[in-house]
Amino acid sequence: MSAAGRRERQAALAGLFRGVFRWLAGAGVPYWITYGTLLGWHRERGLLPPDRDVDFGAPVEAYAALLSA
């Protein structure tokens, strides 16, 4: 993948991260980042360069609230 393609993918993932973050915060449920997203935050203070997704967790008890959000 070209450098421009990697930047475009990172920008798209950052937008996805912000959108999911806003959705979860707006639903008023507890949530956290997990897996590669958490590792990227710890190591890079952002997404890891090879990331292709964002990872969030929430308690199973919040499922109904998230479906209606």
Backbone as ProteinMPNN parsed JSONL, in Angstrom:
{"seq_chain_A": "MSAAGRRERQAALAGLFRGVFRWLAGAGVPYWITYGTLLGWHRERGLLPPDRDVDFGAPVEAYAALLSA", "coords_chain_A": {"N_chain_A": [[0.851, -1.184, 0.0], [0.493, 2.217, -0.741], [2.042, 5.203, 0.63], [0.232, 7.31, 0.664], [-2.155, 5.882, 0.585], [-2.037, 4.578, 3.064], [-2.176, 6.772, 4.791], [-4.732, 7.686, 4.149], [-6.277, 5.484, 4.983], [-5.702, 5.551, 7.742], [-6.836, 8.024, 8.4], [-9.535, 7.49, 7.864], [-10.02, 5.477, 9.759], [-9.576, 6.927, 12.099], [-11.736, 8.686, 11.965], [-13.82, 6.813, 12.175], [-13.278, 5.871, 14.765], [-13.786, 8.226, 16.282], [-16.526, 8.54, 15.709], [-17.698, 6.173, 16.805], [-16.909, 6.526, 19.44], [-18.372, 8.88, 20.103], [-20.982, 7.867, 19.801], [-21.091, 5.822, 21.765], [-20.572, 7.338, 24.1], [-22.76, 9.072, 23.999], [-24.818, 7.268, 24.414], [-24.598, 6.804, 27.044], [-23.389, 4.669, 28.38], [-20.954, 2.627, 30.096], [-17.702, 2.208, 28.691], [-14.735, 1.036, 26.984], [-11.478, 1.047, 25.437], [-9.968, -1.606, 23.561], [-7.749, -4.408, 22.831], [-5.899, -4.08, 19.832], [-6.357, -1.354, 19.53], [-6.1, -0.349, 22.112], [-3.42, -1.059, 22.583], [-2.184, 0.528, 20.616], [-2.833, 3.075, 21.621], [-1.378, 3.044, 23.981], [1.301, 2.652, 23.081], [1.692, 4.439, 20.869], [0.133, 6.652, 21.258], [-2.085, 6.857, 19.697], [-3.648, 5.418, 16.786], [-2.348, 2.264, 15.677], [-0.052, 1.992, 12.986], [-0.508, -0.279, 11.134], [-3.174, -0.868, 11.647], [-6.526, -1.933, 10.958], [-8.974, -1.709, 11.99], [-11.053, -0.576, 14.745], [-11.216, -1.037, 18.246], [-13.53, -1.509, 20.744], [-14.935, -2.023, 23.995], [-17.769, -2.973, 25.981], [-19.986, -3.415, 28.759], [-22.025, -6.366, 28.879], [-24.519, -5.893, 29.898], [-25.166, -3.426, 28.933], [-26.052, -3.744, 26.396], [-28.788, -3.624, 25.489], [-29.333, -0.881, 25.806], [-27.528, 0.154, 23.97], [-28.525, -0.85, 21.572], [-30.82, 0.642, 21.297], [-29.858, 3.168, 21.036]], "CA_chain_A": [[0.0, 0.0, 0.0], [1.269, 3.455, -0.83], [1.991, 6.078, 1.807], [-1.035, 8.042, 0.604], [-3.198, 4.931, 0.956], [-1.961, 4.372, 4.513], [-2.703, 7.985, 5.442], [-6.18, 7.694, 3.936], [-6.853, 4.471, 5.873], [-5.594, 6.05, 9.114], [-7.833, 9.088, 8.563], [-10.848, 6.845, 7.924], [-10.124, 4.807, 11.06], [-9.717, 7.966, 13.122], [-13.129, 9.122, 11.892], [-14.629, 5.739, 12.747], [-13.051, 5.904, 16.206], [-14.527, 9.369, 16.844], [-17.955, 8.265, 15.601], [-18.072, 5.166, 17.802], [-16.732, 7.189, 20.735], [-19.533, 9.758, 20.335], [-22.166, 7.026, 19.951], [-21.051, 5.179, 23.081], [-20.712, 8.377, 25.122], [-24.138, 9.549, 23.938], [-25.703, 6.234, 24.959], [-24.465, 6.842, 28.495], [-22.961, 3.383, 28.929], [-19.502, 2.543, 30.262], [-17.01, 1.562, 27.574], [-13.286, 1.118, 27.037], [-10.815, 0.578, 24.232], [-9.39, -2.922, 23.784], [-6.922, -5.065, 21.819], [-4.931, -3.266, 19.107], [-6.617, 0.07, 19.777], [-5.476, -0.056, 23.405], [-1.978, -1.141, 22.382], [-1.8, 1.738, 19.888], [-2.914, 4.225, 22.528], [-0.263, 2.947, 24.918], [2.593, 2.795, 22.392], [1.781, 5.521, 19.88], [-0.841, 7.714, 21.57], [-2.989, 6.9, 18.552], [-3.83, 4.124, 16.14], [-1.154, 1.643, 15.134], [-0.025, 2.142, 11.523], [-1.14, -1.337, 10.333], [-4.556, -1.142, 12.063], [-7.609, -1.937, 9.975], [-10.224, -1.607, 12.725], [-10.966, -0.001, 16.085], [-11.755, -2.006, 19.19], [-14.147, -0.994, 21.954], [-15.678, -2.983, 24.796], [-18.824, -2.449, 26.852], [-20.586, -4.534, 29.486], [-23.161, -6.998, 28.214], [-25.737, -5.266, 30.425], [-25.422, -2.198, 28.174], [-26.441, -4.111, 25.038], [-30.119, -3.095, 25.158], [-29.221, 0.573, 25.666], [-26.813, 0.437, 22.73], [-29.423, -1.13, 20.442], [-31.816, 1.702, 21.149], [-29.174, 4.474, 20.904]], "C_chain_A": [[0.892, 1.241, 0.0], [1.141, 4.261, 0.462], [0.683, 6.863, 1.828], [-2.196, 7.14, 1.0], [-3.221, 4.673, 2.454], [-2.507, 5.576, 5.26], [-4.219, 8.048, 5.315], [-6.865, 6.682, 4.853], [-6.817, 4.944, 7.32], [-6.624, 7.15, 9.372], [-9.237, 8.501, 8.667], [-11.048, 6.156, 9.269], [-10.279, 5.819, 12.188], [-11.144, 8.503, 13.137], [-14.072, 8.081, 12.465], [-14.503, 5.721, 14.262], [-13.863, 7.026, 16.849], [-16.029, 9.121, 16.804], [-18.438, 7.256, 16.631], [-17.963, 5.748, 19.203], [-17.941, 8.065, 21.061], [-20.803, 8.946, 20.573], [-22.21, 6.382, 21.337], [-21.242, 6.203, 24.192], [-22.146, 8.897, 25.159], [-25.136, 8.558, 24.498], [-25.617, 6.176, 26.476], [-24.073, 5.516, 29.128], [-21.447, 3.4, 29.144], [-18.879, 1.802, 29.08], [-15.514, 1.751, 27.761], [-12.721, 0.689, 25.69], [-10.093, -0.732, 24.561], [-8.424, -3.284, 22.66], [-5.946, -4.093, 21.148], [-5.127, -1.772, 19.323], [-5.981, 0.495, 21.094], [-3.951, -0.082, 23.294], [-1.467, 0.105, 21.65], [-1.82, 2.97, 20.767], [-1.718, 4.221, 23.475], [1.078, 3.24, 24.234], [2.736, 4.083, 21.605], [0.965, 6.757, 20.225], [-1.783, 7.935, 20.397], [-3.147, 5.508, 17.979], [-2.499, 3.587, 15.641], [-1.179, 1.75, 13.604], [-0.675, 0.99, 10.746], [-2.605, -1.622, 10.685], [-5.534, -1.057, 10.9], [-8.969, -1.851, 10.645], [-9.98, -0.844, 14.022], [-11.711, -0.944, 17.022], [-12.255, -1.314, 20.453], [-14.8, -2.151, 22.691], [-16.721, -2.257, 25.626], [-19.423, -3.643, 27.584], [-21.813, -5.08, 28.761], [-24.487, -6.388, 28.694], [-26.109, -4.0, 29.662], [-25.959, -2.483, 26.779], [-27.784, -3.51, 24.631], [-30.07, -1.585, 24.96], [-28.518, 0.938, 24.371], [-27.683, 0.17, 21.506], [-30.423, -0.011, 20.216], [-31.18, 3.081, 20.962], [-29.085, 4.9, 19.446]], "O_chain_A": [[1.921, 1.282, 0.674], [0.247, 4.024, 1.274], [0.092, 7.059, 2.89], [-3.121, 7.585, 1.679], [-4.291, 4.56, 3.051], [-3.221, 5.424, 6.252], [-4.911, 8.421, 6.263], [-7.908, 6.978, 5.435], [-7.789, 4.763, 8.053], [-7.219, 7.2, 10.449], [-10.044, 8.965, 9.473], [-12.127, 6.241, 9.855], [-11.035, 5.586, 13.132], [-11.701, 8.748, 14.207], [-15.023, 8.425, 13.167], [-15.5, 5.574, 14.969], [-14.55, 6.804, 17.846], [-16.736, 9.453, 17.756], [-19.475, 7.46, 17.262], [-18.817, 5.499, 20.054], [-18.475, 8.0, 22.168], [-21.608, 9.287, 21.439], [-23.246, 6.396, 22.001], [-21.999, 5.958, 25.132], [-22.688, 9.137, 26.237], [-26.187, 8.952, 25.004], [-26.469, 5.567, 27.124], [-24.391, 5.266, 30.29], [-20.734, 4.118, 28.442], [-19.477, 0.872, 28.54], [-15.082, 2.538, 28.603], [-13.408, 0.044, 24.899], [-9.662, -0.943, 25.694], [-8.3, -2.563, 21.671], [-5.239, -3.359, 21.839], [-4.161, -1.01, 19.301], [-5.391, 1.572, 21.185], [-3.272, 0.78, 23.851], [-0.438, 0.668, 22.023], [-0.932, 3.817, 20.677], [-1.119, 5.264, 23.739], [1.893, 3.996, 24.763], [3.774, 4.743, 21.661], [1.086, 7.791, 19.567], [-2.223, 9.055, 20.139], [-2.809, 4.522, 18.634], [-1.625, 4.351, 15.231], [-2.241, 1.607, 12.998], [-1.353, 1.264, 9.756], [-3.218, -2.513, 10.097], [-5.393, -0.236, 9.994], [-10.001, -1.909, 9.975], [-8.843, -0.508, 14.353], [-12.702, -1.566, 16.642], [-11.501, -0.625, 21.14], [-15.176, -3.149, 22.076], [-16.574, -1.075, 25.934], [-19.373, -4.766, 27.081], [-22.544, -4.334, 28.11], [-25.467, -6.379, 27.949], [-27.251, -3.547, 29.739], [-26.291, -1.549, 26.049], [-27.903, -2.946, 23.543], [-30.701, -1.063, 24.041], [-28.874, 1.93, 23.735], [-27.588, 0.887, 20.51], [-30.826, 0.254, 19.084], [-31.893, 4.062, 20.751], [-28.545, 5.964, 19.145]]}, "name": "protein", "num_of_chains": 1, "seq": "MSAAGRRERQAALAGLFRGVFRWLAGAGVPYWITYGTLLGWHRERGLLPPDRDVDFGAPVEAYAALLSA"}
